[in-house]
Amino acid sequence: MDVFYLRRRGVPLVLSSISSYDFSALSESVEFRILSSSPLSVFEKESAERAVSAEAEISLYRYLQERRYIPRLLVSAALFLFLYLFLSIAVPDPIPVIDEILLSFLASAALWVILSRADRRSSFMREKLECIDSSLQKSAVTISSSMANVEEWYDNLYSYSLLETSRMIATASLPALSIDEAFGKSLSDSLLLHLRREDKGIDRTLRRIGDGDEEKTARFLVHQVTTGSLDILDLALFMAVKEKN
């Protein structure tokens, strides 16, 4: 699995597609390759490993939550019904139904939270994270000319204004980016996952690009940057990489 260490002004950006990985099939055989424009220092490599590991933990927990949603729902519902029937029969009260529903709901909600938290401490999650961390520590750093081209291209974007960059995206007139096809496919996938994490409305934004009204799209992008969480440079890089595939 490729990990991209992108040097940009400010904080370096670490990209990977670990969040879309099939965690059920994850084993120690998974291999990571860190792509960089130049050798990484010990600190930089450890920083990249921590970023991927943190992303993997979040994604793995989300995977478990989705995988165990139905069992957790059934167990919580069963507890709700049991307590409701038990309280209705065994505990007479002056206000029927209301108290039973409230207490049963609180108990089932508490069980839901307990089961959700148990997933984070489960042996499944611990073993998968250990596999990832072990593989990351063995990962090799590969010097990539494509990464150097990406960083140079990215750095050049700082010379454009927000509106100029937005118009280049809207009119598909971004500067050409020199990267090989396999590299571009892997980087594109990782960039899209990054954009979706940072901006919940990115899919709607992507649908607006190329809708025919270029000036309106450009101003929409400016609005998304100034009022939302859209990073126009990361979006521009994604669009430029996408054009190569």
Secondary structure, DSSP 4 states (H G I P E B T S, - for coil): -EEEEE--SSS-EEEE-GGGS-GGG--TT---EEEESSPPPHHHHHHHHHHHHHHHHHHHHHHHHHHTHHHHHHHHHHHHHHHHHHHHHH---SSTTHHHHHHHHHHHHHHHHHHHHHHHT-HHHHHHHHHHHHHHHTPEEEE-HHHHHHHHHHHHGGGS-HHHHHHHHHTT-PPP----HHHHHHHHHHHHHHHHHH-TTHHHHHHHTTSS-HHHHHHHHHHHHHHS---HHHHHHHHHHHHT-
